[in-house]
């Protein structure tokens, strides 16, 4: 009997092993993605800001009803998963420039978040306020499934394209635009003025406002008087400012930048600085002079007045100009006659002055160059000294009567002849008497 019982158990176990039960599968009868979007961190920006805007996409979709039973095949996708998610940021009516293209974030499961960062810029003249920026989400999700038999499942997907609006806040600020910048007597190596007209293009009404100009990088334009107080600076208003600046002597005649800012008190009582506006300022060439008269002719040992014509070859007037010559061996000036008054010389104007010079009798016959400089004032009464220019003097052999007068041998012969003639005249008169 024991053997019969043991055999019966083996047969039952064998039969049980031959019957393979089906694994229980799960099927969801409802559920879909639920997407929302928001900005991570602050959403408040200032006009002119370059912003890396971090947009967070959150999926709160649930699979509400699920049932399991043998014979159901498990699905690879869940109904609440947003598949192939693409995010696009548009400016809408907001004063925002979006520089980034659409971004693909892949699959976003329910209960998960994904981040997309967009490169944007707030327009410099944006008015303060709250704006809605559209975020377009494009994705696919599992809509329904059908199972045929125990080994065939068909999935039906749908594509959604939804638009969400996220708020951003733009601060009210004073924003400036330089309407004009006109230089006056502004030349290389000199001081001059800049007259500016500046408009408040922002939405903030500034009070206790100061308009400042600043050196822009390595620009050779250096402010001497850099601040102008204008007080109230309402939105849309225009202020006129005048600045005194200096241009370094190593600059070239061209346009150079100057930075402009406004320091003002906002409606919260805080003093803030506006964004910088940069404007180009044309700079003229330095005041320069040349000598346009031909070289003076002198002979060894003689003294004479030489005429020198100076010309203003610069782009602005030289005021109260004086010319000075520096004599060197073999020349000397008589009665300290080394300075001459030129007066005011406008661009392109010339004037002739005279110096009394003497040449040493042993001077070498050649062309000499004597240093000369012009001392003058600019329109702001600043005194300057020009670069050195040379007065050309050609020392050569005397000719004609000068050759006789300056040659000792000829001079002795002439004197002897004159004495002989006088002697003969005297003797002739004595004989007649």
Beta strands, then each sheet from edge to edge (+ up, - down):
strand 1: 24-28
strand 2: 35-39
strand 3: 44-45
strand 4: 50-59
strand 5: 66-70
strand 6: 82-89
strand 7: 96-98
strand 8: 103-108
strand 9: 112-122
strand 10: 129-148
strand 11: 152-170
strand 12: 176-184
strand 13: 191-200
strand 14: 206-215
strand 15: 221-225
strand 16: 227-233
strand 17: 238-247
strand 18: 255-265
strand 19: 271-273
strand 20: 277-282
strand 21: 289-291
strand 22: 296-298
strand 23: 303-312
strand 24: 318-326
strand 25: 331-333
strand 26: 339-345
strand 27: 350-359
strand 28: 366-377
strand 29: 383-385
strand 30: 389-395
sheet 1: 1+ 5-
sheet 2: 2+ 4- 9+ 7-
sheet 3: 3+ 11+ 10- 6+ 8-
sheet 4: 12+ 13- 17+ 15-
sheet 5: 16+ 14- 18+ 19-
sheet 6: 16+ 14- 18+ 20-
sheet 7: 21+ 23- 27+ 25-
sheet 8: 22+ 30+ 28- 24+ 26-
sheet 9: 22+ 30+ 28- 29+
end
